[in-house]
């Protein structure tokens, strides 16, 4: 195998591919990136058995077909350290890959490409095109509600529901829920899949650099995204997502309209003196006013009062202030719309000008 390529052409795709490779692996080949040359194209592949990322780049000049695997981190560091616009020559010599550029020369150990695992093709799949900004918007507006290391493994990910003319993303950790809808043109299929947390975060990074449209394919065992030169594949979480629609409050008698940034800043200040472990605050609601109170085991206390548009009966309710801050930071509009029932009911929070996303925060006892 032999080929040459410009540093600027290969650096970013190589970094993206290497990002899915775990530093510590039980199988040595999983620390490597698969390098393949065929028909004037270079393919770079990285995997951790759950995620797979493939970058395909056109080659100019003389090249010889072949395949091998080399240490991912070392290859990235070598390419990154070379001067801008440098021409890099790669050649396999026995069990070594030689990397040359100018007066620099590196010899990397290799492992056979035959040992590198590949993702199976998913036959029963629903594919459609979507704007990368739309898909990333779904992720950005819901990802903070995913669980991190919950024993209910299906919560450590994001639900994607494909419906005729729409795609929905849902995330919950059992204490809060985020849901966002996006309209689609074309697909009339239905599918429901859970993408694991690492896959969600990696996908968001890829979409940030994607072009005009990406191809999204939802299969039984995998999700696949083709974004320009990058093909991203992730295994799905095998589990049943909770019936999330049952926890969305339907009859909040109290509706509060508040300036989003004023409320966010007030809660951020009060949070300083909340209990560091439980992060609980009391929200005291009265006509035209919302008071937030926090205290901690050191008997310290913080209180903020915010003017709001509210005419209903008074209410006192407890919340985890971190959950409220996450929602207020995610909303885009100038105002926040809060719907509350009684002191045991969850809060429903939306942007009054954009109902595509809704957020549910469960109350806590203080």
C-alpha positions as a Markdown table, in Angstrom:
| # | Residue | x | y | z |
|---|---|---|---|---|
| 1 | Unk | 0.0 | 0.0 | 0.0 |
| 2 | Unk | 1.3 | 3.4 | -0.9 |
| 3 | Unk | -0.3 | 6.9 | -1.2 |
| 4 | Unk | 0.4 | 10.6 | -0.7 |
| 5 | Unk | -2.0 | 13.3 | 0.8 |
| 6 | Unk | -1.9 | 16.9 | 2.0 |
| 7 | Unk | -1.9 | 17.4 | 5.7 |
| 8 | Unk | -4.9 | 19.7 | 5.7 |
| 9 | Unk | -7.0 | 17.2 | 3.7 |
| 10 | Unk | -6.4 | 14.3 | 6.1 |
| 11 | Unk | -6.0 | 15.9 | 9.5 |
| 12 | Unk | -9.6 | 16.7 | 10.5 |
| 13 | Unk | -11.1 | 13.5 | 9.1 |
| 14 | Unk | -8.4 | 11.5 | 10.9 |
| 15 | Unk | -9.1 | 13.3 | 14.2 |
| 16 | Unk | -12.8 | 12.6 | 13.8 |
| 17 | Unk | -12.2 | 8.9 | 13.2 |
| 18 | Unk | -9.7 | 8.7 | 16.1 |
| 19 | Unk | -12.2 | 10.3 | 18.5 |
| 20 | Unk | -14.3 | 7.1 | 18.7 |
| 21 | Unk | -11.3 | 5.0 | 19.5 |
| 22 | Unk | -11.0 | 4.3 | 23.2 |
| 23 | Unk | -7.5 | 4.7 | 24.8 |
| 24 | Unk | -7.7 | 1.5 | 26.8 |
| 25 | Unk | -8.9 | -1.5 | 24.8 |
| 26 | Unk | -9.0 | -5.2 | 25.6 |
| 27 | Unk | -8.2 | -6.0 | 21.9 |
| 28 | Unk | -5.0 | -4.2 | 20.7 |
| 29 | Unk | -6.5 | -3.8 | 17.2 |
| 30 | Unk | -9.3 | -1.6 | 18.6 |
| 31 | Unk | -6.6 | 1.0 | 19.5 |
| 32 | Unk | -5.8 | 1.3 | 15.8 |
| 33 | Unk | -7.3 | 3.0 | 12.8 |
| 34 | Unk | -8.0 | 0.9 | 9.7 |
| 35 | Unk | -6.3 | 2.5 | 6.6 |
| 36 | Unk | -7.6 | 1.3 | 3.2 |
| 37 | Unk | -6.6 | 2.4 | -0.3 |
| 38 | Unk | -8.7 | 1.3 | -3.2 |
| 39 | Unk | -9.6 | 2.8 | -6.7 |
| 40 | Unk | -8.0 | 6.1 | -5.9 |
| 41 | Unk | -9.8 | 6.5 | -2.5 |
| 42 | Unk | -8.5 | 6.5 | 1.0 |
| 43 | Unk | -10.8 | 5.1 | 3.8 |
| 44 | Unk | -10.0 | 5.7 | 7.5 |
| 45 | Unk | -12.0 | 3.7 | 10.0 |
| 46 | Unk | -12.2 | 3.8 | 13.8 |
| 47 | Unk | -14.4 | 1.8 | 16.1 |
| 48 | Unk | -15.0 | 0.8 | 19.8 |
| 49 | Unk | -17.4 | -2.0 | 18.8 |
| 50 | Unk | -20.3 | 0.2 | 19.7 |
| 51 | Unk | -19.6 | 3.1 | 17.3 |
| 52 | Unk | -17.9 | 3.1 | 13.9 |
| 53 | Unk | -16.7 | 6.2 | 12.0 |
| 54 | Unk | -15.4 | 6.0 | 8.4 |
| 55 | Unk | -13.9 | 8.9 | 6.4 |
| 56 | Unk | -13.5 | 8.6 | 2.7 |
| 57 | Unk | -11.0 | 10.9 | 0.9 |
| 58 | Unk | -10.1 | 11.1 | -2.8 |
| 59 | Unk | -6.4 | 10.6 | -3.6 |
| 60 | Unk | -4.4 | 12.4 | -6.2 |
| 61 | Unk | -1.2 | 11.2 | -7.8 |
| 62 | Unk | 0.3 | 7.7 | -7.7 |
| 63 | Unk | -1.2 | 5.2 | -5.2 |
| 64 | Unk | -1.2 | 1.5 | -4.6 |
| 65 | Unk | -4.2 | -0.4 | -3.1 |
| 66 | Unk | -3.9 | -2.2 | 0.2 |
| 67 | Unk | -5.0 | -2.2 | 3.8 |
| 68 | Unk | -3.6 | -2.2 | 7.3 |
| 69 | Unk | -4.1 | -0.8 | 10.8 |
| 70 | Unk | -1.9 | 1.6 | 12.7 |
| 71 | Unk | -2.1 | 3.2 | 16.2 |
| 72 | Unk | -4.8 | 5.9 | 16.0 |
| 73 | Unk | -3.4 | 8.4 | 18.6 |
| 74 | Unk | 0.1 | 8.2 | 17.4 |
| 75 | Unk | -0.9 | 8.7 | 13.8 |
| 76 | Unk | -3.0 | 11.8 | 14.7 |
| 77 | Unk | -0.1 | 13.2 | 16.8 |
| 78 | Unk | 2.3 | 12.7 | 13.9 |
| 79 | Unk | 0.1 | 14.3 | 11.3 |
| 80 | Unk | -0.8 | 17.2 | 13.7 |
| 81 | Unk | 2.8 | 17.9 | 14.4 |
| 82 | Unk | 3.8 | 18.3 | 10.7 |
| 83 | Unk | 3.9 | 21.8 | 9.1 |
| 84 | Unk | 0.8 | 23.3 | 7.5 |
| 85 | Unk | 0.2 | 22.2 | 3.9 |
| 86 | Unk | 2.9 | 19.5 | 4.2 |
| 87 | Unk | 2.7 | 16.6 | 1.7 |
| 88 | Unk | 2.7 | 13.3 | 3.6 |
| 89 | Unk | 3.7 | 10.0 | 2.0 |
| 90 | Unk | 2.5 | 6.7 | 3.5 |
| 91 | Unk | 3.9 | 3.3 | 2.6 |
| 92 | Unk | 3.6 | -0.1 | 4.1 |
| 93 | Unk | 6.9 | -2.0 | 4.4 |
| 94 | Unk | 6.4 | -5.5 | 5.9 |
| 95 | Unk | 4.9 | -5.1 | 9.3 |
| 96 | Unk | 5.6 | -1.4 | 9.5 |
| 97 | Unk | 4.0 | 1.7 | 8.0 |
| 98 | Unk | 6.4 | 4.4 | 7.0 |
| 99 | Unk | 5.2 | 8.0 | 7.2 |
| 100 | Unk | 7.4 | 10.6 | 5.5 |
| 101 | Unk | 7.2 | 14.4 | 5.0 |
| 102 | Unk | 10.0 | 16.6 | 4.1 |
| 103 | Unk | 12.9 | 15.6 | 6.4 |
| 104 | Unk | 10.6 | 13.8 | 8.9 |
| 105 | Unk | 10.4 | 10.0 | 8.9 |
| 106 | Unk | 8.3 | 7.8 | 11.2 |
| 107 | Unk | 7.9 | 4.0 | 11.3 |
| 108 | Unk | 4.7 | 2.8 | 12.9 |
| 109 | Unk | 3.8 | -0.8 | 14.0 |
| 110 | Unk | 0.9 | -2.3 | 12.2 |
| 111 | Unk | -1.7 | -5.1 | 12.9 |
| 112 | Unk | -3.4 | -7.0 | 10.1 |
| 113 | Unk | -6.6 | -5.5 | 8.7 |
| 114 | Unk | -8.2 | -8.9 | 8.9 |
| 115 | Unk | -8.3 | -8.5 | 12.7 |
| 116 | Unk | -10.3 | -5.3 | 12.5 |
| 117 | Unk | -14.0 | -5.7 | 13.3 |
| 118 | Unk | -16.6 | -4.4 | 10.9 |
| 119 | Unk | -20.3 | -3.4 | 11.4 |
| 120 | Unk | -22.9 | -5.7 | 9.9 |
| 121 | Unk | -25.2 | -4.3 | 7.2 |
| 122 | Unk | -28.7 | -3.7 | 8.5 |
| 123 | Unk | -31.2 | -4.9 | 5.9 |
| 124 | Unk | -34.5 | -3.7 | 7.4 |
| 125 | Unk | -33.8 | 0.1 | 7.6 |
| 126 | Unk | -35.7 | 3.3 | 7.1 |
| 127 | Unk | -33.6 | 6.0 | 5.4 |
| 128 | Unk | -34.3 | 9.7 | 4.7 |
| 129 | Unk | -32.5 | 13.0 | 4.2 |
| 130 | Unk | -32.4 | 15.7 | 6.9 |
| 131 | Unk | -30.7 | 19.0 | 7.3 |
| 132 | Unk | -27.8 | 18.7 | 9.7 |
| 133 | Unk | -28.8 | 21.8 | 11.6 |
| 134 | Unk | -32.3 | 20.3 | 12.2 |
| 135 | Unk | -30.9 | 17.0 | 13.5 |
| 136 | Unk | -28.3 | 18.8 | 15.7 |
| 137 | Unk | -31.0 | 21.1 | 17.0 |
| 138 | Unk | -33.0 | 18.1 | 18.2 |
| 139 | Unk | -29.9 | 16.7 | 20.0 |
| 140 | Unk | -28.8 | 20.1 | 21.5 |
| 141 | Unk | -32.3 | 20.8 | 22.9 |
| 142 | Unk | -32.7 | 17.4 | 24.6 |
| 143 | Unk | -29.3 | 15.8 | 25.3 |
| 144 | Unk | -28.9 | 17.3 | 28.8 |
| 145 | Unk | -31.7 | 15.2 | 30.1 |
| 146 | Unk | -30.1 | 11.9 | 29.3 |
| 147 | Unk | -29.0 | 9.7 | 32.2 |
| 148 | Unk | -25.3 | 9.2 | 32.7 |
| 149 | Unk | -24.8 | 5.8 | 34.4 |
| 150 | Unk | -28.2 | 4.7 | 35.3 |
| 151 | Unk | -28.8 | 1.0 | 35.9 |
| 152 | Unk | -31.8 | 1.4 | 33.6 |
| 153 | Unk | -29.5 | 1.3 | 30.7 |
| 154 | Unk | -32.1 | 2.4 | 28.2 |
| 155 | Unk | -32.1 | 5.9 | 29.9 |
| 156 | Unk | -28.4 | 6.3 | 29.1 |
| 157 | Unk | -29.3 | 7.4 | 25.6 |
| 158 | Unk | -31.8 | 9.2 | 23.4 |
| 159 | Unk | -35.0 | 8.0 | 21.8 |
| 160 | Unk | -35.5 | 8.9 | 18.2 |
| 161 | Unk | -39.1 | 8.4 | 16.9 |
| 162 | Unk | -39.7 | 8.6 | 13.2 |
| 163 | Unk | -43.3 | 9.4 | 12.3 |
| 164 | Unk | -44.9 | 10.4 | 9.0 |
| 165 | Unk | -43.6 | 13.9 | 8.3 |
| 166 | Unk | -41.8 | 14.2 | 11.7 |
| 167 | Unk | -38.8 | 13.2 | 13.7 |
| 168 | Unk | -38.9 | 13.3 | 17.5 |
| 169 | Unk | -36.1 | 13.2 | 20.0 |
| 170 | Unk | -36.7 | 12.3 | 23.7 |
| 171 | Unk | -34.4 | 12.1 | 26.7 |
| 172 | Unk | -35.1 | 11.4 | 30.3 |
| 173 | Unk | -33.1 | 10.4 | 33.5 |
| 174 | Unk | -36.3 | 9.6 | 35.4 |
| 175 | Unk | -36.3 | 13.1 | 37.2 |
| 176 | Unk | -36.8 | 15.3 | 34.1 |
| 177 | Unk | -37.7 | 14.9 | 30.5 |
| 178 | Unk | -36.9 | 16.8 | 27.3 |
| 179 | Unk | -38.8 | 16.4 | 24.0 |
| 180 | Unk | -38.3 | 18.1 | 20.7 |
| 181 | Unk | -40.1 | 17.6 | 17.3 |
| 182 | Unk | -38.9 | 18.5 | 13.8 |
| 183 | Unk | -40.9 | 18.4 | 10.6 |
| 184 | Unk | -39.6 | 16.3 | 7.8 |
| 185 | Unk | -40.4 | 16.2 | 4.1 |
| 186 | Unk | -40.8 | 12.8 | 2.5 |
| 187 | Unk | -40.6 | 9.9 | 5.0 |
| 188 | Unk | -43.9 | 8.2 | 5.8 |
| 189 | Unk | -42.3 | 5.3 | 7.7 |
| 190 | Unk | -42.4 | 4.7 | 11.4 |
| 191 | Unk | -39.5 | 3.7 | 13.5 |
| 192 | Unk | -38.3 | 4.0 | 17.1 |
| 193 | Unk | -34.7 | 3.5 | 18.2 |
| 194 | Unk | -32.5 | 4.4 | 21.3 |
| 195 | Unk | -29.1 | 5.8 | 20.4 |
| 196 | Unk | -26.5 | 5.4 | 23.2 |
| 197 | Unk | -25.1 | 8.4 | 25.0 |
| 198 | Unk | -21.7 | 8.3 | 23.4 |
| 199 | Unk | -23.2 | 7.9 | 20.0 |
| 200 | Unk | -25.4 | 11.0 | 20.6 |
| 201 | Unk | -22.4 | 13.2 | 21.6 |
| 202 | Unk | -20.3 | 12.0 | 18.7 |
| 203 | Unk | -23.1 | 12.5 | 16.2 |
| 204 | Unk | -23.5 | 16.1 | 17.5 |
| 205 | Unk | -19.8 | 16.8 | 16.8 |
| 206 | Unk | -20.0 | 15.4 | 13.3 |
| 207 | Unk | -23.2 | 17.4 | 12.4 |
| 208 | Unk | -21.4 | 20.6 | 13.4 |
| 209 | Unk | -19.2 | 20.2 | 10.3 |
| 210 | Unk | -21.7 | 18.6 | 7.9 |
| 211 | Unk | -22.8 | 20.1 | 4.6 |
| 212 | Unk | -26.2 | 20.8 | 3.2 |
| 213 | Unk | -28.1 | 17.5 | 3.9 |
| 214 | Unk | -27.2 | 14.2 | 5.6 |
| 215 | Unk | -28.6 | 10.7 | 5.1 |
| 216 | Unk | -30.1 | 9.2 | 8.3 |
| 217 | Unk | -30.9 | 5.5 | 8.3 |
| 218 | Unk | -32.7 | 3.8 | 11.2 |
| 219 | Unk | -32.3 | 0.1 | 11.3 |
| 220 | Unk | -33.1 | -2.7 | 13.8 |
| 221 | Unk | -29.7 | -2.8 | 15.3 |
| 222 | Unk | -27.9 | 0.3 | 14.0 |
| 223 | Unk | -28.3 | 4.0 | 13.2 |
| 224 | Unk | -26.2 | 5.2 | 10.2 |
| 225 | Unk | -25.5 | 8.8 | 9.2 |
| 226 | Unk | -23.8 | 9.7 | 6.0 |
| 227 | Unk | -22.5 | 13.3 | 6.2 |
| 228 | Unk | -20.3 | 14.2 | 3.2 |
| 229 | Unk | -17.1 | 12.1 | 3.4 |
| 230 | Unk | -18.0 | 10.8 | 6.9 |
| 231 | Unk | -20.1 | 7.7 | 7.6 |
| 232 | Unk | -21.1 | 7.2 | 11.2 |
| 233 | Unk | -22.6 | 4.0 | 12.5 |
| 234 | Unk | -23.8 | 3.3 | 16.0 |
| 235 | Unk | -25.3 | 0.2 | 17.6 |
| 236 | Unk | -28.6 | 0.8 | 19.3 |
| 237 | Unk | -29.6 | 0.3 | 22.9 |
| 238 | Unk | -31.6 | -2.9 | 23.2 |
| 239 | Unk | -34.4 | -2.0 | 25.6 |
| 240 | Unk | -37.8 | -0.4 | 25.9 |
| 241 | Unk | -38.0 | 3.3 | 26.4 |
| 242 | Unk | -40.5 | 4.4 | 29.1 |
| 243 | Unk | -44.0 | 5.6 | 28.0 |
| 244 | Unk | -42.8 | 9.2 | 28.3 |
| 245 | Unk | -46.1 | 10.8 | 27.2 |
| 246 | Unk | -47.8 | 9.6 | 30.4 |
| 247 | Unk | -45.5 | 11.9 | 32.5 |
| 248 | Unk | -46.2 | 15.1 | 30.5 |
| 249 | Unk | -48.6 | 17.2 | 32.6 |
| 250 | Unk | -51.9 | 17.9 | 30.9 |
| 251 | Unk | -53.8 | 20.1 | 33.3 |
| 252 | Unk | -51.5 | 22.6 | 35.0 |
| 253 | Unk | -54.0 | 25.1 | 36.6 |
| 254 | Unk | -51.3 | 27.7 | 37.2 |
| 255 | Unk | -49.5 | 29.3 | 34.2 |
| 256 | Unk | -46.5 | 31.6 | 34.8 |
| 257 | Unk | -44.9 | 33.8 | 32.1 |
| 258 | Unk | -41.5 | 35.0 | 33.1 |
| 259 | Unk | -38.5 | 36.8 | 31.5 |
| 260 | Unk | -36.2 | 33.8 | 30.8 |
| 261 | Unk | -32.9 | 35.4 | 31.4 |
| 262 | Unk | -34.0 | 37.3 | 34.6 |
| 263 | Unk | -35.4 | 34.0 | 36.0 |
| 264 | Unk | -32.2 | 32.1 | 35.0 |
| 265 | Unk | -29.9 | 34.6 | 36.7 |
| 266 | Unk | -32.0 | 34.7 | 39.8 |
| 267 | Unk | -32.0 | 30.9 | 40.1 |
| 268 | Unk | -28.2 | 30.8 | 39.4 |
| 269 | Unk | -27.6 | 33.2 | 42.3 |
| 270 | Unk | -29.8 | 31.3 | 44.7 |
| 271 | Unk | -28.2 | 28.0 | 43.7 |
| 272 | Unk | -24.9 | 29.1 | 45.2 |
| 273 | Unk | -26.3 | 28.5 | 48.7 |
| 274 | Unk | -28.4 | 25.4 | 47.9 |
| 275 | Unk | -27.5 | 22.0 | 49.3 |
| 276 | Unk | -24.5 | 20.9 | 47.2 |
| 277 | Unk | -25.7 | 17.3 | 47.1 |
| 278 | Unk | -29.5 | 17.6 | 46.5 |
| 279 | Unk | -29.6 | 21.1 | 44.9 |
| 280 | Unk | -33.1 | 21.7 | 46.2 |
| 281 | Unk | -34.8 | 25.1 | 46.1 |
| 282 | Unk | -38.3 | 26.3 | 47.2 |
| 283 | Unk | -40.3 | 28.1 | 44.6 |
| 284 | Unk | -43.0 | 30.3 | 46.2 |
| 285 | Unk | -45.6 | 31.6 | 43.8 |
| 286 | Unk | -48.0 | 34.5 | 44.5 |
| 287 | Unk | -49.8 | 37.0 | 42.3 |
| 288 | Unk | -47.3 | 38.8 | 40.1 |
| 289 | Unk | -44.3 | 37.3 | 41.9 |
| 290 | Unk | -42.1 | 34.2 | 42.0 |
| 291 | Unk | -39.8 | 33.8 | 45.0 |
| 292 | Unk | -36.9 | 31.3 | 45.0 |
| 293 | Unk | -35.4 | 30.3 | 48.3 |
| 294 | Unk | -32.4 | 28.0 | 49.1 |
| 295 | Unk | -30.7 | 27.0 | 52.2 |
| 296 | Unk | -28.0 | 24.4 | 53.2 |
| 297 | Unk | -26.8 | 22.4 | 56.2 |
| 298 | Unk | -24.6 | 25.3 | 57.2 |
| 299 | Unk | -27.8 | 27.3 | 57.9 |
| 300 | Unk | -27.0 | 29.7 | 55.0 |
| 301 | Unk | -29.8 | 31.1 | 53.0 |
| 302 | Unk | -30.4 | 32.8 | 49.7 |
| 303 | Unk | -33.6 | 34.4 | 48.4 |
| 304 | Unk | -34.6 | 36.0 | 45.1 |
| 305 | Unk | -37.9 | 37.5 | 43.9 |
| 306 | Unk | -38.8 | 37.9 | 40.3 |
| 307 | Unk | -41.8 | 39.7 | 38.8 |
| 308 | Unk | -43.8 | 37.4 | 36.6 |
| 309 | Unk | -47.1 | 37.3 | 34.8 |
| 310 | Unk | -49.3 | 35.2 | 37.1 |
| 311 | Unk | -52.8 | 35.6 | 38.5 |
| 312 | Unk | -53.6 | 32.2 | 40.1 |
| 313 | Unk | -53.7 | 31.0 | 43.7 |
| 314 | Unk | -50.5 | 30.8 | 45.8 |
| 315 | Unk | -48.3 | 27.7 | 45.7 |
| 316 | Unk | -45.0 | 26.5 | 47.3 |
| 317 | Unk | -43.1 | 23.7 | 45.5 |
| 318 | Unk | -39.6 | 22.3 | 45.6 |
| 319 | Unk | -37.3 | 21.6 | 42.6 |
| 320 | Unk | -33.7 | 20.6 | 41.9 |
| 321 | Unk | -32.4 | 24.0 | 40.8 |
| 322 | Unk | -29.8 | 22.4 | 38.4 |
| 323 | Unk | -32.7 | 20.9 | 36.4 |
| 324 | Unk | -34.5 | 24.2 | 36.1 |
| 325 | Unk | -31.2 | 26.0 | 35.1 |
| 326 | Unk | -30.6 | 23.4 | 32.3 |
| 327 | Unk | -34.0 | 24.1 | 30.8 |
| 328 | Unk | -33.7 | 27.9 | 31.0 |
| 329 | Unk | -30.3 | 27.8 | 29.4 |
| 330 | Unk | -31.6 | 25.6 | 26.5 |
| 331 | Unk | -34.7 | 27.7 | 25.7 |
| 332 | Unk | -34.0 | 30.2 | 22.9 |
| 333 | Unk | -36.7 | 32.8 | 23.3 |
| 334 | Unk | -36.9 | 35.8 | 25.6 |
| 335 | Unk | -39.6 | 34.3 | 27.8 |
| 336 | Unk | -40.3 | 31.1 | 29.6 |
| 337 | Unk | -43.7 | 29.6 | 30.1 |
| 338 | Unk | -44.2 | 27.5 | 33.2 |
| 339 | Unk | -47.3 | 25.4 | 34.0 |
| 340 | Unk | -47.8 | 24.0 | 37.5 |
| 341 | Unk | -50.5 | 22.0 | 39.1 |
| 342 | Unk | -50.1 | 21.5 | 42.9 |
| 343 | Unk | -47.0 | 20.9 | 45.1 |
| 344 | Unk | -46.8 | 17.3 | 44.0 |
| 345 | Unk | -47.1 | 17.9 | 40.2 |
| 346 | Unk | -44.3 | 18.2 | 37.7 |
| 347 | Unk | -43.6 | 21.5 | 36.0 |
| 348 | Unk | -44.1 | 21.8 | 32.3 |
| 349 | Unk | -41.8 | 24.4 | 30.7 |
| 350 | Unk | -41.9 | 25.7 | 27.2 |
| 351 | Unk | -40.9 | 28.6 | 25.0 |
| 352 | Unk | -44.2 | 30.5 | 24.3 |
| 353 | Unk | -43.0 | 31.3 | 20.8 |
| 354 | Unk | -41.7 | 27.9 | 20.0 |
| 355 | Unk | -43.7 | 24.8 | 21.1 |
| 356 | Unk | -41.5 | 22.3 | 19.2 |
| 357 | Unk | -39.7 | 21.5 | 22.5 |
| 358 | Unk | -41.2 | 20.8 | 25.9 |
| 359 | Unk | -39.5 | 20.1 | 29.2 |
| 360 | Unk | -40.9 | 18.3 | 32.3 |
| 361 | Unk | -39.2 | 18.7 | 35.7 |
| 362 | Unk | -40.4 | 16.6 | 38.6 |
| 363 | Unk | -40.8 | 18.2 | 42.0 |
| 364 | Unk | -38.8 | 17.3 | 45.0 |
| 365 | Unk | -39.7 | 17.2 | 48.7 |
| 366 | Unk | -37.7 | 19.6 | 50.9 |
